[in-house]
């Protein structure tokens, strides 16, 4: 079935439009959600949310390219889900942040936020992360960007917490050495 015909089904409020979208674009929608979320259950839930958004937005919207419209809706839904999940993981008052792991080697008199705002430090950290193996990248980002616990990361990647702690320790020391070599740390 063509994209135009599927859009017409939406305009007729025919529920088979969702089935046609699932048949033709379901894998694409799922892959977009999964690439953002990295979790099967969340990706399936987001895919269903995408279908609901389509149902509610067509009409009045009449996309000239249904595929492009689906991609945009899928990205928006998955990014919103990611932001929502991340906000749930914020550190409550009185608890320490995973970012405090780096406070022992940051220059005196500067807060962590001041150091992270420095462009050169940011470039160095980003380059460091890109050079890590995929599992290392995931561990680093989940811990220090999404502020997940070691136990949650271990569950997410299917490893034991000791493995995650070991990898974090190795990456922290490697990053410290790289920042020192680059003259960004004393």
C-alpha positions as CSV (number, residue, x, y, z in Angstrom):
1,X,0.0,0.0,0.0
2,X,1.3,3.5,-0.9
3,X,2.1,6.2,1.7
4,X,-0.7,8.4,0.2
5,X,-3.2,5.6,0.6
6,X,-2.2,5.1,4.3
7,X,-2.6,8.8,4.9
8,X,-6.0,8.6,3.4
9,X,-6.9,5.8,5.8
10,X,-5.9,8.1,8.7
11,X,-8.1,10.8,7.3
12,X,-11.0,8.3,7.0
13,X,-10.3,7.4,10.7
14,X,-9.9,3.8,9.5
15,X,-8.0,1.8,12.2
16,X,-6.4,-0.4,9.5
17,X,-4.1,2.6,8.9
18,X,-2.1,1.7,12.1
19,X,-1.9,-1.9,10.9
20,X,-0.5,-0.7,7.5
21,X,2.0,1.5,9.2
22,X,3.1,-1.4,11.5
23,X,3.4,-3.7,8.4
24,X,5.4,-1.2,6.3
25,X,7.3,0.8,8.9
26,X,7.2,-1.1,12.2
27,X,10.8,-2.3,12.1
28,X,12.0,1.2,11.2
29,X,10.1,2.8,14.1
30,X,11.4,0.2,16.5
31,X,15.0,0.6,15.3
32,X,14.9,4.4,15.8
33,X,13.4,3.9,19.3
34,X,15.9,1.2,20.2
35,X,18.9,3.2,19.0
36,X,18.0,6.0,21.4
37,X,16.8,3.9,24.3
38,X,18.8,0.7,24.0
39,X,16.1,-1.3,25.7
40,X,13.6,-3.7,24.1
41,X,10.6,-3.0,26.4
42,X,11.0,0.7,26.3
43,X,11.4,0.6,22.5
44,X,8.2,-1.4,22.1
45,X,6.4,1.0,24.4
46,X,7.7,4.0,22.4
47,X,6.6,2.4,19.1
48,X,3.1,2.1,20.5
49,X,3.3,5.8,21.5
50,X,4.3,6.7,18.0
51,X,1.2,4.9,16.7
52,X,-1.0,6.9,19.1
53,X,0.7,10.2,18.1
54,X,0.1,9.4,14.4
55,X,-3.5,8.6,15.1
56,X,-3.9,11.9,17.0
57,X,-1.9,14.1,14.5
58,X,-3.2,12.8,11.1
59,X,-5.6,14.6,10.5
60,X,-5.1,17.6,10.7
61,X,-1.5,17.0,9.5
62,X,-1.2,15.7,6.0
63,X,2.5,14.7,5.6
64,X,3.9,14.8,2.1
65,X,6.2,11.9,3.1
66,X,4.8,9.5,5.6
67,X,8.1,7.9,6.1
68,X,9.9,11.2,7.0
69,X,7.0,12.1,9.3
70,X,7.2,8.7,11.0
71,X,11.0,9.1,11.5
72,X,10.5,12.6,13.1
73,X,7.7,11.4,15.4
74,X,9.7,8.3,16.4
75,X,12.8,10.4,17.2
76,X,10.8,12.9,19.2
77,X,9.0,10.2,21.2
78,X,12.1,8.3,22.0
79,X,14.1,11.4,22.9
80,X,11.3,12.5,25.2
81,X,11.3,9.1,26.8
82,X,15.0,9.2,27.3
83,X,14.8,12.7,28.9
84,X,12.0,11.5,31.2
85,X,13.9,8.5,32.3
86,X,17.0,10.6,32.8
87,X,15.2,13.1,35.0
88,X,14.0,10.2,37.2
89,X,17.6,9.3,37.8
90,X,18.7,12.7,39.1
91,X,20.5,12.5,42.4
92,X,18.3,13.3,45.4
93,X,19.6,15.9,47.9
94,X,22.0,14.4,50.4
95,X,23.3,11.7,48.1
96,X,26.4,12.0,46.0
97,X,26.4,12.3,42.3
98,X,28.4,9.8,40.1
99,X,30.2,12.8,38.8
100,X,31.8,13.2,42.3
101,X,34.0,10.3,41.3
102,X,36.1,12.8,39.3
103,X,36.3,15.4,42.1
104,X,39.5,13.9,43.5
105,X,41.6,14.9,40.5
106,X,40.1,18.2,39.4
107,X,42.1,21.3,40.1
108,X,41.6,23.0,43.5
109,X,39.4,26.0,43.6
110,X,37.2,24.9,40.7
111,X,33.9,23.1,40.9
112,X,33.2,20.1,38.7
113,X,30.7,22.2,36.6
114,X,33.5,24.8,36.0
115,X,35.9,22.1,34.8
116,X,33.3,20.4,32.6
117,X,32.4,23.7,31.0
118,X,35.9,24.2,29.7
119,X,35.9,23.5,25.9
120,X,39.2,21.7,25.9
121,X,38.2,19.4,28.6
122,X,35.0,18.7,26.8
123,X,36.8,17.9,23.6
124,X,39.3,15.6,25.3
125,X,36.6,13.7,27.2
126,X,34.5,13.3,24.0
127,X,37.5,12.0,22.1
128,X,38.3,9.7,25.0
129,X,34.8,8.2,25.0
130,X,34.8,7.7,21.2
131,X,38.1,5.7,21.5
132,X,36.6,3.3,24.0
133,X,35.1,0.0,22.9
134,X,31.2,0.0,22.5
135,X,30.7,-1.6,25.9
136,X,33.0,0.9,27.6
137,X,31.3,3.8,25.9
138,X,27.9,2.5,27.1
139,X,29.1,2.1,30.7
140,X,30.7,5.5,30.8
141,X,27.7,7.3,29.3
142,X,25.2,5.4,31.5
143,X,27.2,6.2,34.6
144,X,28.3,9.8,34.1
145,X,25.7,11.2,31.7
146,X,22.5,9.3,32.7
147,X,23.8,8.9,36.3
148,X,22.7,5.3,36.6
149,X,23.9,3.1,39.5
150,X,26.5,0.5,38.9
151,X,23.9,-2.2,39.6
152,X,21.5,-0.8,37.0
153,X,24.3,-0.6,34.4
154,X,25.4,-4.2,35.1
155,X,21.8,-5.3,34.6
156,X,21.5,-3.2,31.4
157,X,24.6,-4.7,29.8
158,X,24.3,-8.2,31.2
159,X,27.4,-8.2,33.3
160,X,28.2,-8.3,37.0
161,X,28.5,-5.1,39.1
162,X,32.2,-5.9,39.7
163,X,32.9,-5.9,36.0
164,X,31.2,-2.5,35.7
165,X,33.2,-1.1,38.7
166,X,36.4,-2.4,37.2
167,X,35.7,-0.9,33.8
168,X,34.8,2.5,35.3
169,X,38.0,2.5,37.4
170,X,40.1,1.7,34.4
171,X,38.4,4.4,32.3
172,X,38.7,6.9,35.1
173,X,42.4,6.3,35.4
174,X,43.0,6.4,31.6
175,X,41.0,9.7,31.4
176,X,43.0,11.2,34.3
177,X,46.2,10.3,32.5
178,X,45.0,11.8,29.3
179,X,43.9,15.0,30.9
180,X,47.2,15.3,32.8
181,X,49.2,14.6,29.6
182,X,47.2,17.3,27.8
183,X,48.1,19.8,30.5
184,X,44.4,20.1,31.6
185,X,45.1,18.7,35.0
186,X,48.0,19.5,37.4
